[in-house]
Amino acid sequence: MRSMVKVGWLALLLAVGCAGRQDLETPDYEAIYDVPLEEMWPSVREYFKDANLPYREDRGSLVLETEWKQEFGGSKIAGYWHRYMVIGKRETPTKSKLWIIRITKSVNKTLSRPGKELDWGTTAGRTIDSESSDPVNLSAEDVSDRLSFPVGENAFYMESGQGTRDLTMEWRVFRGIMPKLAKTQPVKKEQPVAKAAATFTECGQSILGLKKLAKAGGVMLLGELHGTQEVPRFIAQSVCQLVTSGMPVTVGLELPVENEERISTFLQSQGGDVDWLKLMEAPFWRSPYPDGRGSEAVANMLEQLRILRARGLDVTVFVYDHPKLSGQAREDALTKTVLARVKASPERFHLVMSGNIHPRTAKGLPWDKQYKPMGYLLKDQVEDVTALDMAYDSGTAWICAANKESNKLDCGVKEAKGKDNGDRFFMHTWNSANTDGYHGVFYVGHVTASEPAVLKGLGNPGSVSPSSGL
């Protein structure tokens, strides 16, 4: 980690920016408050209160812990929750800083690391040294050497939760409270104090590499394995982090074009039971061969995007599949639909997800050397096209595969083999495209199957109904 720096008022103005914006760019060094810790801490309490993040506080040691909260707040079917542990640190007698630890918890045990359980109560002793027979009870100040890792890359775990130091949140709080603290400090008249960021939106842990690849006017094609919980969450989290930084985003989904109006109506709705029923009554969601695109996780993603829109954030969604066509004719139709959307809004960033054949920017497939995938056709008509293949740790997915015995599609939970590259979401590009025309990968960690949405309730995936089915 770089050496700590003093942030002057000019740097503060550049960092805060417009009211309500959460910058996508996050420095890789700590935010230092040029005020004593005791003077800074009341503003920290006020920030979390204004952000609707209820907390408990250990006033004796200047540590607070927020309550568990669903990501994207209010989603009926969210499978992830988070909380923050905020630790006030004394840099010098006249300077201070915060350490903010993000804890993310899922409904399953896929994030669990046996033997790594921690009690995150604000006054609890922490048994960290697993190699010792005696518990090691450490205060927040005592664990500085254990938590001092760069950009929160390393993590410690509890049950199905994972915790990392969150520099993004540390800077978000800094930008939110320093303008108020600056008003109490002597400043020159020619140095106006910027307004504090107004709206707090939780977007999950920062996705590594996203900020380098997302550009206004750019098109990112993501080739996925259908039927996982993680890919739709990756999409929703990416969109949230981009739109809260001020970048308008359009999401393209490989769903039948006949569903365009229905999905658009849902995204503009209040998300009530009737709204869910209208969305889910389309034949697509009730296909006899549900291939993963109509999963509970996809429905959850639409709900999360709806919530972002309801908060006034600039995200739109379109669908572009033409299932009545096949082969090159279908590929041409996909390209035409996506290209029309891109050309119509060149100021937006387009994030387009599909199966991993369509995004390829190289001509040819093993069974058809003349085949022209959507990515190949788009790259000649759009200046900035990036194609990323999905990378993941092993797990399960809801997959439809041909059954050789029955000569029919067999849809269900199946094993998915991948390579473990950790639990952190990231995007990575290579120096040049590979033979398939992919420029890099997006990594989603361990994958878990997501069943068809209608199996979770008739119309509304948030209500489990034993009698509901295909």
C-alpha positions as CSV (number, residue, x, y, z in Angstrom):
1,M,0.0,0.0,0.0
2,R,1.3,3.4,-0.8
3,S,2.4,5.7,2.0
4,M,-0.4,7.8,3.4
5,V,-0.9,11.2,2.0
6,K,-2.4,14.4,3.3
7,V,-5.5,15.4,1.5
8,G,-5.7,19.2,0.9
9,W,-8.9,21.1,0.3
10,L,-8.4,21.2,-3.5
11,A,-8.0,17.4,-3.6
12,L,-11.1,17.2,-1.5
13,L,-13.1,19.2,-4.0
14,L,-12.0,16.9,-6.8
15,A,-12.8,13.8,-4.8
16,V,-16.3,14.8,-3.7
17,G,-17.6,15.9,-7.1
18,C,-21.3,16.2,-7.7
19,A,-23.8,15.7,-4.9
20,G,-25.1,12.1,-4.8
21,R,-22.4,10.6,-7.0
22,Q,-20.4,7.6,-5.8
23,D,-17.1,7.7,-7.8
24,L,-16.2,4.5,-9.6
25,E,-12.5,5.4,-9.4
26,T,-11.3,4.6,-5.8
27,P,-7.7,5.5,-4.8
28,D,-5.5,2.6,-3.6
29,Y,-4.4,4.5,-0.6
30,E,-6.1,5.5,2.7
31,A,-8.1,8.6,3.3
32,I,-6.6,10.7,6.1
33,Y,-8.8,13.2,8.0
34,D,-6.9,16.3,9.0
35,V,-8.8,16.5,12.3
36,P,-8.5,14.6,15.6
37,L,-10.3,11.3,15.9
38,E,-12.7,12.6,18.6
39,E,-13.8,15.5,16.3
40,M,-14.3,13.2,13.3
41,W,-16.3,10.4,14.9
42,P,-19.6,12.3,15.5
43,S,-19.8,12.9,11.7
44,V,-19.2,9.2,11.1
45,R,-22.2,8.4,13.3
46,E,-24.3,11.0,11.4
47,Y,-23.3,9.6,8.0
48,F,-24.4,6.0,8.8
49,K,-27.7,7.4,10.3
50,D,-28.4,9.5,7.2
51,A,-27.6,6.5,4.9
52,N,-30.2,4.4,6.7
53,L,-27.7,1.9,8.0
54,P,-28.7,1.2,11.6
55,Y,-25.7,0.4,13.8
56,R,-24.6,-0.7,17.3
57,E,-21.6,1.2,18.8
58,D,-18.9,0.4,21.3
59,R,-18.4,3.9,22.4
60,G,-15.5,3.1,24.5
61,S,-13.3,2.1,21.6
62,L,-14.9,4.1,18.7
63,V,-16.1,1.1,16.8
64,L,-19.5,0.6,15.3
65,E,-21.2,-2.2,13.5
66,T,-24.1,-1.9,11.1
67,E,-27.1,-4.3,11.0
68,W,-27.4,-6.9,8.3
69,K,-29.0,-5.4,5.1
70,Q,-29.9,-6.9,1.8
71,E,-27.8,-5.9,-1.2
72,F,-29.7,-3.4,-3.3
73,G,-32.1,-3.0,-0.3
74,G,-35.6,-4.3,-0.5
75,S,-35.3,-7.0,-3.1
76,K,-37.8,-9.7,-2.3
77,I,-35.6,-12.5,-3.5
78,A,-32.1,-11.3,-2.7
79,G,-29.7,-14.0,-1.6
80,Y,-26.9,-11.8,-0.2
81,W,-26.6,-9.5,2.8
82,H,-23.9,-7.2,4.0
83,R,-22.9,-5.3,7.1
84,Y,-20.0,-3.0,8.0
85,M,-17.6,-2.8,10.9
86,V,-16.2,0.7,11.2
87,I,-13.1,1.3,13.2
88,G,-11.8,4.7,14.1
89,K,-8.0,5.0,14.0
90,R,-5.7,7.7,15.4
91,E,-3.1,8.5,12.8
92,T,-1.5,11.3,14.8
93,P,-2.8,13.5,17.7
94,T,-4.3,15.8,15.0
95,K,-5.1,13.4,12.2
96,S,-7.3,10.3,12.0
97,K,-8.6,7.6,9.6
98,L,-11.3,4.9,9.3
99,W,-11.0,1.2,8.7
100,I,-14.2,-0.2,7.2
101,I,-14.6,-4.0,7.0
102,R,-17.4,-5.2,4.7
103,I,-19.0,-8.5,5.7
104,T,-21.0,-10.3,2.9
105,K,-23.2,-13.2,3.8
106,S,-25.1,-15.6,1.5
107,V,-28.1,-17.9,2.1
108,N,-25.9,-20.9,1.4
109,K,-22.6,-22.2,2.7
110,T,-20.6,-21.8,-0.5
111,L,-18.5,-19.0,1.0
112,S,-17.7,-20.9,4.2
113,R,-14.2,-21.7,5.1
114,P,-14.1,-24.4,7.9
115,G,-12.2,-23.3,11.0
116,K,-12.3,-19.6,10.1
117,E,-15.4,-18.6,12.1
118,L,-15.2,-15.1,13.8
119,D,-17.5,-13.5,16.3
120,W,-18.1,-10.0,14.8
121,G,-19.8,-8.5,17.9
122,T,-18.4,-5.1,18.7
123,T,-17.2,-6.1,22.2
124,A,-16.4,-9.7,21.6
125,G,-13.0,-11.2,21.9
126,R,-11.6,-12.5,18.6
127,T,-10.1,-16.0,18.3
128,I,-7.8,-15.5,15.3
129,D,-4.7,-17.6,15.9
130,S,-5.9,-21.1,14.8
131,E,-2.5,-22.6,15.4
132,S,-2.6,-21.8,19.1
133,S,-4.5,-23.7,21.7
134,D,-5.3,-20.5,23.7
135,P,-7.7,-17.9,22.3
136,V,-6.2,-14.7,21.3
137,N,-8.4,-11.8,22.4
138,L,-7.5,-8.7,20.5
139,S,-8.9,-5.2,20.4
140,A,-9.5,-3.3,17.2
141,E,-6.2,-1.5,17.7
142,D,-4.3,-4.7,18.3
143,V,-5.3,-6.3,14.9
144,S,-3.8,-3.6,12.7
145,D,-1.0,-5.8,11.4
146,R,-3.5,-8.5,10.6
147,L,-5.9,-6.2,8.7
148,S,-3.3,-4.1,6.9
149,F,-3.6,-5.6,3.4
150,P,-3.8,-3.7,0.1
151,V,-7.2,-2.8,-1.4
152,G,-9.0,-5.5,0.7
153,E,-7.7,-8.3,-1.5
154,N,-7.2,-10.7,1.4
155,A,-10.2,-11.9,3.4
156,F,-11.3,-13.6,6.5
157,Y,-14.5,-15.6,6.8
158,M,-17.4,-16.4,9.1
159,E,-19.9,-19.2,8.2
160,S,-21.2,-18.3,4.8
161,G,-19.9,-14.7,5.1
162,Q,-16.7,-13.2,3.9
163,G,-15.1,-10.0,5.2
164,T,-12.6,-7.7,3.5
165,R,-11.3,-4.2,4.1
166,D,-13.4,-1.9,1.9
167,L,-11.4,1.1,0.6
168,T,-14.3,2.1,-1.7
169,M,-16.6,2.5,1.3
170,E,-13.8,4.3,3.3
171,W,-13.5,6.9,0.6
172,R,-17.3,7.2,0.2
173,V,-17.6,8.1,3.8
174,F,-14.7,10.5,3.6
175,R,-16.3,12.3,0.6
176,G,-19.5,12.4,2.5
177,I,-18.3,13.9,5.8
178,M,-15.2,15.9,5.0
179,P,-17.2,18.9,3.6
180,K,-19.0,19.2,6.9
181,L,-15.8,18.9,8.8
182,A,-14.2,21.5,6.5
183,K,-16.7,24.1,7.5
184,T,-15.4,23.9,11.1
185,Q,-11.8,24.5,9.8
186,P,-10.3,27.9,8.9
187,V,-10.3,28.1,5.1
188,K,-9.6,30.9,2.6
189,K,-12.6,32.6,0.9
190,E,-11.4,31.4,-2.5
191,Q,-11.7,27.8,-1.4
192,P,-15.4,26.9,-1.6
193,V,-16.5,23.8,0.3
194,A,-18.2,21.2,-1.9
195,K,-21.6,19.7,-1.0
196,A,-21.7,16.3,0.6
197,A,-22.9,13.3,-1.4
198,A,-26.6,12.9,-0.7
199,T,-27.8,9.5,-1.7
200,F,-26.1,6.3,-0.5
201,T,-26.6,3.1,-2.6
202,E,-25.1,-0.2,-1.7
203,C,-23.6,-2.0,-4.7
204,G,-21.6,-4.8,-3.2
205,Q,-17.9,-5.2,-3.1
206,S,-16.1,-3.4,-6.0
207,I,-15.5,-5.5,-9.0
208,L,-11.8,-5.5,-9.9
209,G,-11.1,-4.3,-13.4
210,L,-14.5,-3.0,-14.1
211,K,-13.6,0.7,-14.0
212,K,-10.9,0.2,-16.6
213,L,-13.1,-1.4,-19.2
214,A,-16.4,0.5,-18.8
215,K,-16.5,3.4,-21.2
216,A,-19.3,5.6,-22.5
217,G,-20.1,4.4,-26.0
218,G,-18.5,1.0,-25.4
219,V,-20.0,-2.4,-25.8
220,M,-19.1,-5.3,-23.5
221,L,-20.2,-8.8,-24.5
222,L,-20.2,-11.3,-21.7
223,G,-20.3,-15.0,-22.6
224,E,-21.9,-16.9,-19.8
225,L,-22.9,-20.4,-18.6
226,H,-26.6,-20.1,-18.1
227,G,-28.3,-21.2,-14.9
228,T,-26.1,-19.9,-12.1
229,Q,-26.8,-17.6,-9.2
230,E,-23.6,-15.7,-9.6
231,V,-23.7,-14.3,-13.2
232,P,-27.0,-12.3,-12.8
233,R,-25.6,-11.0,-9.5
234,F,-22.4,-10.0,-11.3
235,I,-24.4,-8.1,-13.8
236,A,-26.6,-6.3,-11.3
237,Q,-23.5,-5.5,-9.1
238,S,-21.6,-4.1,-12.2
239,V,-24.6,-2.0,-13.2
240,C,-25.0,-0.6,-9.7
241,Q,-21.4,0.4,-9.4
242,L,-21.4,2.1,-12.8
243,V,-24.7,4.0,-12.6
244,T,-23.9,5.3,-9.1
245,S,-20.6,6.7,-10.5
246,G,-22.6,8.7,-13.1
247,M,-22.3,6.4,-16.1
248,P,-25.5,5.5,-17.9
249,V,-25.8,1.8,-18.6
250,T,-27.9,-0.2,-21.0
251,V,-28.2,-4.0,-20.2
252,G,-28.9,-6.4,-23.1
253,L,-30.4,-9.8,-22.2
254,E,-30.6,-12.9,-24.4
255,L,-34.4,-13.2,-23.9
256,P,-37.0,-13.3,-26.7
257,V,-37.8,-9.9,-28.3
258,E,-41.5,-10.7,-27.6
259,N,-40.8,-10.0,-23.9
260,E,-39.5,-6.4,-24.5
261,E,-42.7,-4.6,-23.5
262,R,-43.4,-6.9,-20.6
263,I,-39.9,-6.4,-19.1
264,S,-40.0,-2.7,-19.7
265,T,-43.3,-2.4,-17.9
266,F,-42.0,-4.4,-14.9
267,L,-38.9,-2.2,-14.6
268,Q,-41.1,0.9,-14.4
269,S,-43.5,-0.7,-11.9
270,Q,-43.6,-0.8,-8.1
271,G,-42.6,-4.5,-8.1
272,G,-45.9,-5.6,-6.4
273,D,-47.5,-9.1,-6.8
274,V,-49.6,-8.0,-9.8
275,D,-46.5,-6.6,-11.5
276,W,-44.7,-10.0,-10.9
277,L,-47.6,-11.9,-12.3
278,K,-47.7,-9.8,-15.5
279,L,-44.0,-10.4,-16.0
280,M,-44.0,-14.1,-15.3
281,E,-47.1,-15.1,-17.3
282,A,-45.1,-14.9,-20.6
283,P,-44.5,-18.3,-22.2
284,F,-40.7,-17.8,-22.0
285,W,-40.7,-18.3,-18.2
286,R,-42.8,-21.5,-18.5
287,S,-40.8,-23.2,-21.2
288,P,-40.8,-27.1,-20.9
289,Y,-37.0,-26.8,-21.4
290,P,-35.9,-24.0,-19.1
291,D,-32.2,-23.5,-20.0
292,G,-31.3,-21.1,-17.2
293,R,-32.1,-17.8,-18.8
294,G,-35.5,-17.8,-17.0
295,S,-33.9,-18.6,-13.6
296,E,-34.7,-17.2,-10.2
297,A,-31.4,-15.4,-10.3
298,V,-32.3,-13.6,-13.6
299,A,-35.7,-12.6,-12.0
300,N,-33.8,-11.3,-9.0
301,M,-31.5,-9.3,-11.3
302,L,-34.5,-7.7,-13.0
303,E,-35.8,-6.8,-9.5
304,Q,-32.5,-5.3,-8.5
305,L,-32.3,-3.2,-11.8
306,R,-35.9,-2.1,-11.1
307,I,-34.9,-0.9,-7.7
308,L,-32.0,1.1,-9.1
309,R,-34.3,2.7,-11.6
310,A,-36.8,3.5,-8.8
311,R,-34.0,5.4,-7.1
312,G,-33.6,7.6,-10.2
313,L,-30.4,5.9,-11.4
314,D,-29.9,5.7,-15.2
315,V,-30.2,2.0,-16.2
316,T,-32.2,0.6,-19.1
317,V,-32.8,-2.9,-20.3
318,F,-33.5,-4.5,-23.7
319,V,-33.9,-8.0,-25.0
320,Y,-32.6,-9.2,-28.3
321,D,-33.1,-13.0,-28.9
322,H,-34.9,-14.3,-32.0
323,P,-35.6,-17.9,-30.9
324,K,-37.7,-18.7,-34.0
325,L,-34.5,-18.4,-36.1
326,S,-31.5,-20.6,-36.0
327,G,-27.9,-20.7,-37.2
328,Q,-26.4,-17.7,-39.1
329,A,-29.9,-16.2,-39.6
330,R,-30.4,-16.0,-35.8
331,E,-26.9,-14.6,-35.4
332,D,-27.6,-11.9,-37.9
333,A,-30.9,-11.0,-36.2
334,L,-29.2,-10.8,-32.8
335,T,-26.6,-8.4,-34.2
336,K,-29.1,-6.2,-35.9
337,T,-31.1,-5.8,-32.7
338,V,-28.1,-5.1,-30.5
339,L,-26.6,-2.7,-33.1
340,A,-29.8,-0.7,-33.3
341,R,-29.7,-0.1,-29.5
342,V,-26.0,0.9,-29.5
343,K,-26.4,3.3,-32.4
344,A,-29.5,4.9,-30.8
345,S,-27.6,5.8,-27.6
346,P,-23.9,6.2,-28.2
347,E,-23.4,8.1,-25.0
348,R,-24.2,5.0,-22.9
349,F,-22.2,1.9,-21.8
350,H,-23.8,-1.3,-23.2
351,L,-23.4,-4.5,-21.1
352,V,-24.7,-7.4,-23.1
353,M,-25.0,-11.0,-21.7
354,S,-25.5,-14.2,-23.7
355,G,-24.4,-17.8,-24.1
356,N,-20.7,-18.0,-24.9
357,I,-21.0,-18.5,-28.7
358,H,-22.5,-15.2,-29.6
359,P,-19.9,-12.8,-28.1
360,R,-16.9,-14.3,-30.0
361,T,-15.2,-11.8,-32.2
362,A,-13.4,-14.4,-34.3
363,K,-15.0,-16.0,-37.4
364,G,-15.8,-19.7,-37.4
365,L,-16.8,-22.5,-35.0
366,P,-15.4,-26.1,-34.8
367,W,-18.4,-27.4,-36.8
368,D,-18.7,-24.4,-39.2
369,K,-15.6,-22.5,-40.2
370,Q,-17.7,-19.8,-42.0
371,Y,-19.9,-19.0,-39.0
372,K,-20.0,-15.3,-38.0
373,P,-21.0,-14.8,-34.3
374,M,-22.6,-11.6,-33.1
375,G,-19.4,-10.3,-31.7
376,Y,-17.6,-10.8,-35.0
377,L,-20.3,-8.9,-36.8
378,L,-20.4,-6.1,-34.2
379,K,-16.7,-5.4,-34.1
380,D,-16.7,-4.0,-37.6
381,Q,-19.6,-1.6,-36.9
382,V,-18.8,-0.5,-33.4
383,E,-15.5,1.1,-32.4
384,D,-15.2,-0.2,-28.9
385,V,-16.3,-3.9,-28.5
386,T,-14.9,-6.0,-25.7
387,A,-15.8,-9.7,-25.4
388,L,-15.2,-11.5,-22.1
389,D,-15.6,-15.2,-21.5
390,M,-16.9,-16.5,-18.2
391,A,-14.4,-17.9,-15.7
392,Y,-15.5,-19.6,-12.5
393,D,-14.7,-22.0,-9.7
394,S,-16.3,-25.4,-9.8
395,G,-19.9,-25.8,-8.5
396,T,-23.3,-26.4,-10.0
397,A,-25.5,-24.9,-12.7
398,W,-29.0,-25.4,-14.1
399,I,-28.2,-26.8,-17.5
400,C,-30.1,-28.3,-20.4
401,A,-28.1,-31.0,-22.2
402,A,-29.0,-33.6,-24.7
403,N,-29.9,-37.0,-23.3
404,K,-28.5,-39.7,-25.6
405,E,-30.9,-42.4,-24.4
406,S,-34.1,-40.4,-24.8
407,N,-32.9,-38.1,-27.5
408,K,-34.4,-35.2,-25.6
409,L,-33.2,-32.2,-23.7
410,D,-32.5,-33.0,-20.0
411,C,-32.7,-29.9,-17.8
412,G,-31.6,-29.8,-14.2
413,V,-28.9,-29.1,-11.7
414,K,-25.6,-30.4,-13.1
415,E,-21.9,-30.3,-12.0
416,A,-19.8,-27.4,-13.5
417,K,-16.1,-27.8,-13.4
418,G,-13.9,-24.7,-13.3
419,K,-10.7,-23.3,-11.7
420,D,-10.5,-21.6,-8.3
421,N,-9.3,-18.1,-8.6
422,G,-10.6,-16.9,-5.3
423,D,-14.0,-15.4,-4.2
424,R,-13.6,-11.9,-5.5
425,F,-15.5,-10.9,-8.7
426,F,-13.1,-9.5,-11.3
427,M,-12.6,-8.7,-15.0
428,H,-9.3,-9.3,-16.8
429,T,-8.2,-8.7,-20.3
430,W,-5.2,-10.1,-22.2
431,N,-2.8,-8.3,-24.5
432,S,-4.7,-9.6,-27.5
433,A,-7.8,-11.7,-28.3
434,N,-7.5,-15.5,-28.1
435,T,-8.4,-17.8,-31.0
436,D,-12.1,-17.7,-30.1
437,G,-12.1,-13.9,-30.2
438,Y,-12.3,-13.3,-26.5
439,H,-10.3,-10.4,-25.1
440,G,-10.3,-11.7,-21.5
441,V,-12.5,-13.1,-18.8
442,F,-15.0,-12.1,-16.1
443,Y,-14.7,-14.2,-13.0
444,V,-17.6,-15.0,-10.7
445,G,-16.1,-17.4,-8.1
446,H,-17.9,-20.6,-7.0
447,V,-21.0,-21.2,-9.0
448,T,-24.4,-22.4,-7.6
449,A,-27.3,-23.6,-9.7
450,S,-30.4,-21.3,-9.9
451,E,-33.7,-23.1,-10.6
452,P,-36.4,-21.7,-13.0
453,A,-38.1,-18.7,-11.4
454,V,-41.6,-20.3,-11.7
455,L,-40.5,-23.1,-9.4
456,K,-40.2,-20.5,-6.6
457,G,-43.8,-19.4,-6.9
458,L,-46.5,-18.7,-9.5
459,G,-45.6,-15.3,-10.9
460,N,-43.7,-14.1,-7.9
461,P,-40.3,-15.7,-7.2
462,G,-40.4,-14.3,-3.7
463,S,-43.2,-16.6,-2.5
464,V,-42.5,-20.3,-2.5
465,S,-45.5,-22.3,-3.5
466,P,-45.4,-26.1,-3.2
467,S,-48.1,-26.5,-5.8
468,S,-46.5,-24.3,-8.5
469,G,-44.6,-25.8,-11.3
470,L,-44.0,-25.7,-15.0
